[in-house]
Amino acid sequence: MNLSCSFKFGGLGVALVTPFMPDGQIDWTALERIVENLIGKGADYLCVLGTTAETPTLSQQERMDVLRFVIKCNGGRLPVLAGCSSNCTYTAVEQTRLFCIDGVDAILTCVPFYNKPSQEGVYRHFKAIAQASEKPLVLYNVPGRTGINMTAATTLRLAREFSNIIGIKEASGKMDQIKELIDGAPSTFHVISGDDSLALESMRMGAAGVISVIGNAIPATFSRLIHSRSDALQQQLQPLYGLLFKEGNPSGVKALMASRGMLHNVLRLPMVPVSDGLNREIVEGFAGITE
């Protein structure tokens, strides 16, 4: 797949966490620090308000506040991809319109969750969003969270029919599906890995890059992996990826970030900090990776 020079979401994108104070309020100082750290250590773009941001626990006002704050901190230095998803198509359309603001380069929108629509229903959901959006769209397929898999056929149908659908964050974990998408995509449509552990393999097949969780904690290291495609670095990280997801995301990456003084180890229910045992595993496992 040819990567268009106008495509802004190649390389390392990081799905930002939302840091909280001990009382559960958003920690704006920590969020600014995280943004600056990502910009300074090799992130190619910022993904705001994804699942890693605990977006389902943020009010609509908090979501807008976070988005505007990150845009202000970023100051136009990196492209911004804003997450905007709902399992109600009407709501997704209305929220997408709200998020089409200056400083947002594209919208990331997820396959409807919980309802478990048919492939035709998924197609019509994204069709409605595409017709309403003033910004380009990156679709997001993550069956482990939504309960259904958007097939390659449905994705490619959307890619061919709507010029403002420019890519997909593909987190099905199905390498045959990823290959089908890459091989069948029009030149204006790009596949982005949604799995840190599969990013290198996906890129070698033609994917544009990754939207990363681990990049929150070790952006320089993971940027080096993505841009150098180093087998040695991948082998070093491979045993560690699973630790960050063992008790849920972003519980794992927040544990690692907290151990490095980047934020308080605070999450909003139903997410909770990892167990003491896993916390030790994470801290010890990443001890040799310094930035």
KEPADREN-997700 format. One line per 2 residues: their letters; for each residue z negated, y, x of C-alpha. Coordinates in nm, 3 decimals, always signed. Layout:
A	Z Y X ~ ...
! end
This chain:
MN	+0.000 +0.000 +0.000 ~ +0.098 +0.339 +0.140
LS	-0.186 +0.591 +0.148 ~ -0.057 +0.925 +0.026
CS	-0.156 +1.219 +0.244 ~ -0.265 +1.401 -0.072
FK	-0.518 +1.130 -0.162 ~ -0.865 +1.269 -0.092
FG	-1.072 +0.954 -0.128 ~ -0.986 +0.745 +0.175
GL	-1.232 +0.629 +0.439 ~ -1.606 +0.652 +0.375
GV	-1.727 +0.780 +0.043 ~ -2.102 +0.766 -0.018
AL	-2.256 +0.714 -0.361 ~ -2.547 +0.956 -0.331
VT	-2.899 +0.855 -0.426 ~ -3.110 +1.095 -0.630
PF	-3.435 +1.161 -0.442 ~ -3.748 +1.217 -0.649
MP	-4.084 +1.377 -0.581 ~ -4.398 +1.164 -0.626
DG	-4.430 +1.307 -0.979 ~ -4.078 +1.186 -1.066
QI	-3.905 +1.523 -1.060 ~ -3.586 +1.566 -0.858
DW	-3.654 +1.648 -0.493 ~ -3.399 +1.921 -0.431
TA	-3.502 +1.974 -0.069 ~ -3.443 +1.607 +0.013
LE	-3.112 +1.608 -0.175 ~ -2.986 +1.900 +0.031
RI	-3.097 +1.721 +0.350 ~ -2.911 +1.407 +0.244
VE	-2.591 +1.599 +0.171 ~ -2.606 +1.777 +0.507
NL	-2.673 +1.450 +0.687 ~ -2.372 +1.283 +0.524
IG	-2.143 +1.574 +0.605 ~ -2.266 +1.587 +0.964
KG	-2.247 +1.214 +1.028 ~ -1.903 +1.113 +0.918
AD	-1.879 +1.077 +0.540 ~ -1.527 +1.156 +0.420
YL	-1.628 +1.243 +0.063 ~ -1.928 +1.252 -0.169
CV	-1.964 +1.045 -0.484 ~ -2.219 +1.209 -0.714
LG	-2.386 +1.056 -1.022 ~ -2.291 +0.694 -0.977
TT	-2.522 +0.402 -1.047 ~ -2.687 +0.452 -0.707
AE	-2.797 +0.796 -0.829 ~ -3.000 +0.632 -1.110
TP	-2.780 +0.834 -1.342 ~ -2.883 +0.640 -1.657
TL	-3.235 +0.779 -1.609 ~ -3.122 +1.140 -1.569
SQ	-3.099 +1.370 -1.869 ~ -2.767 +1.539 -1.938
QE	-2.911 +1.866 -1.807 ~ -3.033 +1.694 -1.489
RM	-2.689 +1.543 -1.436 ~ -2.524 +1.883 -1.456
DV	-2.793 +2.033 -1.233 ~ -2.745 +1.761 -0.968
LR	-2.369 +1.796 -0.977 ~ -2.377 +2.175 -0.943
FV	-2.642 +2.156 -0.668 ~ -2.439 +1.909 -0.459
IK	-2.126 +2.120 -0.506 ~ -2.318 +2.426 -0.386
CN	-2.464 +2.244 -0.084 ~ -2.126 +2.096 +0.003
GG	-1.955 +2.433 -0.007 ~ -1.611 +2.279 -0.024
RL	-1.647 +2.091 +0.304 ~ -1.583 +1.744 +0.157
PV	-1.408 +1.623 -0.158 ~ -1.643 +1.548 -0.449
LA	-1.603 +1.255 -0.688 ~ -1.823 +1.294 -0.998
GC	-1.939 +0.988 -1.192 ~ -1.901 +1.018 -1.568
SS	-1.924 +0.702 -1.778 ~ -2.025 +0.588 -2.123
NC	-1.974 +0.284 -2.342 ~ -1.886 +0.526 -2.624
TY	-1.532 +0.652 -2.566 ~ -1.594 +0.977 -2.755
TA	-1.899 +1.051 -2.538 ~ -1.711 +0.965 -2.219
VE	-1.431 +1.203 -2.318 ~ -1.669 +1.489 -2.400
QT	-1.874 +1.442 -2.081 ~ -1.559 +1.424 -1.870
RL	-1.456 +1.761 -2.007 ~ -1.797 +1.903 -1.910
FC	-1.766 +1.766 -1.556 ~ -1.419 +1.912 -1.495
ID	-1.562 +2.210 -1.309 ~ -1.478 +2.392 -0.986
GV	-1.588 +2.186 -0.688 ~ -1.517 +1.851 -0.854
DA	-1.201 +1.694 -0.713 ~ -1.188 +1.388 -0.940
IL	-1.388 +1.192 -1.198 ~ -1.515 +0.837 -1.143
TC	-1.535 +0.655 -1.475 ~ -1.660 +0.304 -1.540
VP	-1.541 +0.017 -1.757 ~ -1.742 +0.036 -2.083
FY	-2.064 -0.162 -2.051 ~ -2.262 -0.373 -2.299
NK	-2.001 -0.352 -2.580 ~ -1.776 -0.604 -2.398
PS	-1.442 -0.476 -2.535 ~ -1.114 -0.664 -2.505
QE	-0.864 -0.568 -2.236 ~ -0.679 -0.364 -2.499
GV	-1.003 -0.184 -2.581 ~ -1.060 -0.110 -2.212
YR	-0.705 +0.022 -2.184 ~ -0.746 +0.253 -2.485
HF	-1.085 +0.376 -2.357 ~ -0.933 +0.491 -2.028
KA	-0.620 +0.620 -2.201 ~ -0.837 +0.855 -2.409
IA	-1.021 +0.980 -2.100 ~ -0.698 +1.026 -1.904
QA	-0.544 +1.229 -2.184 ~ -0.851 +1.453 -2.204
SE	-0.928 +1.505 -1.834 ~ -0.820 +1.810 -1.636
KP	-0.909 +1.625 -1.315 ~ -0.767 +1.307 -1.159
LV	-0.947 +0.986 -1.248 ~ -1.074 +0.700 -1.034
LY	-1.154 +0.398 -1.249 ~ -1.454 +0.176 -1.171
NV	-1.457 -0.198 -1.229 ~ -1.797 -0.358 -1.177
PG	-1.832 -0.673 -1.392 ~ -2.180 -0.748 -1.261
RT	-2.304 -0.438 -1.444 ~ -2.063 -0.403 -1.736
GI	-2.044 -0.766 -1.847 ~ -1.663 -0.779 -1.838
NM	-1.395 -0.774 -1.573 ~ -1.103 -0.536 -1.609
TA	-0.808 -0.749 -1.505 ~ -0.554 -0.641 -1.247
AT	-0.293 -0.637 -1.524 ~ -0.492 -0.383 -1.726
TL	-0.562 -0.168 -1.420 ~ -0.197 -0.165 -1.313
RL	-0.086 -0.086 -1.668 ~ -0.305 +0.223 -1.661
AR	-0.193 +0.316 -1.309 ~ +0.172 +0.305 -1.408
EF	+0.137 +0.492 -1.738 ~ -0.096 +0.778 -1.638
SN	-0.018 +0.985 -1.330 ~ -0.367 +1.134 -1.324
II	-0.524 +0.788 -1.277 ~ -0.514 +0.784 -0.897
GI	-0.731 +0.490 -0.799 ~ -0.995 +0.231 -0.872
KE	-1.331 +0.154 -0.723 ~ -1.300 -0.224 -0.736
AS	-1.632 -0.410 -0.729 ~ -1.536 -0.739 -0.891
GK	-1.588 -0.920 -0.562 ~ -1.266 -1.111 -0.635
MD	-1.048 -1.087 -0.327 ~ -0.749 -1.236 -0.508
QI	-0.778 -0.961 -0.771 ~ -0.809 -0.694 -0.502
KE	-0.494 -0.827 -0.334 ~ -0.308 -0.829 -0.666
LI	-0.405 -0.466 -0.723 ~ -0.302 -0.356 -0.375
DG	+0.027 -0.543 -0.386 ~ +0.117 -0.422 -0.736
AP	-0.001 -0.062 -0.725 ~ +0.239 +0.231 -0.745
ST	+0.241 +0.453 -0.436 ~ +0.025 +0.715 -0.611
FH	-0.257 +0.469 -0.690 ~ -0.518 +0.348 -0.440
VI	-0.779 +0.074 -0.430 ~ -1.127 +0.159 -0.303
SG	-1.379 -0.111 -0.220 ~ -1.695 -0.099 -0.429
DD	-1.880 -0.342 -0.203 ~ -2.011 -0.250 +0.142
SL	-1.994 -0.611 +0.259 ~ -1.627 -0.650 +0.154
AL	-1.506 -0.309 +0.265 ~ -1.359 -0.419 +0.597
ES	-1.182 -0.720 +0.450 ~ -1.047 -0.510 +0.163
MR	-0.921 -0.239 +0.398 ~ -0.739 -0.493 +0.608
MG	-0.557 -0.593 +0.289 ~ -0.463 -0.231 +0.226
AA	-0.758 -0.071 +0.048 ~ -0.811 +0.300 +0.112
GV	-1.178 +0.272 +0.205 ~ -1.514 +0.224 +0.038
IS	-1.764 +0.398 -0.187 ~ -2.080 +0.297 -0.007
VI	-2.448 +0.253 -0.079 ~ -2.560 +0.174 +0.277
GN	-2.393 +0.494 +0.393 ~ -2.681 +0.695 +0.246
AI	-2.912 +0.555 +0.513 ~ -2.684 +0.496 +0.812
PA	-2.378 +0.719 +0.761 ~ -2.279 +0.749 +1.127
TF	-2.292 +0.373 +1.181 ~ -2.106 +0.287 +0.864
SR	-1.849 +0.560 +0.922 ~ -1.785 +0.409 +1.264
LI	-1.732 +0.067 +1.105 ~ -1.491 +0.202 +0.843
HS	-1.287 +0.404 +1.089 ~ -1.290 +0.162 +1.384
RS	-1.278 -0.161 +1.178 ~ -1.498 -0.318 +1.445
DA	-1.563 -0.690 +1.402 ~ -1.868 -0.667 +1.628
LQ	-2.028 -0.397 +1.414 ~ -1.943 -0.586 +1.096
QQ	-2.115 -0.896 +1.235 ~ -2.424 -0.688 +1.313
LQ	-2.438 -0.547 +0.960 ~ -2.334 -0.857 +0.766
PL	-2.681 -1.015 +0.740 ~ -2.828 -0.681 +0.628
YG	-2.609 -0.588 +0.331 ~ -2.774 -0.836 +0.098
LL	-3.124 -0.708 +0.176 ~ -3.046 -0.374 +0.016
FK	-2.944 -0.537 -0.314 ~ -3.192 -0.825 -0.327
EG	-3.425 -0.644 -0.569 ~ -3.179 -0.398 -0.715
NP	-2.990 -0.086 -0.622 ~ -3.096 +0.178 -0.519
SG	-3.438 +0.020 -0.460 ~ -3.327 -0.133 -0.131
VK	-3.153 +0.166 +0.018 ~ -3.435 +0.398 -0.090
AL	-3.682 +0.172 +0.091 ~ -3.477 +0.205 +0.408
MA	-3.435 +0.580 +0.368 ~ -3.807 +0.625 +0.301
SR	-3.892 +0.431 +0.617 ~ -3.683 +0.685 +0.807
GM	-3.842 +0.989 +0.645 ~ -3.536 +1.083 +0.441
LH	-3.701 +1.078 +0.099 ~ -4.003 +0.957 -0.098
NV	-3.981 +0.594 -0.203 ~ -3.982 +0.689 -0.571
LR	-3.756 +0.556 -0.846 ~ -3.745 +0.607 -1.221
LP	-3.817 +0.317 -1.452 ~ -3.681 +0.064 -1.510
MV	-3.609 +0.070 -1.134 ~ -3.910 +0.019 -0.907
PV	-3.963 +0.009 -0.529 ~ -3.894 -0.319 -0.354
SD	-4.179 -0.562 -0.289 ~ -4.386 -0.525 +0.028
GL	-4.229 -0.837 +0.176 ~ -3.874 -0.721 +0.123
NR	-3.964 -0.374 +0.246 ~ -4.075 -0.530 +0.577
EI	-3.753 -0.731 +0.598 ~ -3.543 -0.420 +0.543
VE	-3.731 -0.209 +0.797 ~ -3.729 -0.486 +1.059
GF	-3.367 -0.581 +0.991 ~ -3.239 -0.227 +1.043
AG	-3.472 -0.146 +1.333 ~ -3.195 -0.188 +1.587
IT	-2.961 +0.053 +1.408 ~ -3.040 +0.407 +1.509
E	-2.841 +0.723 +1.454
! end
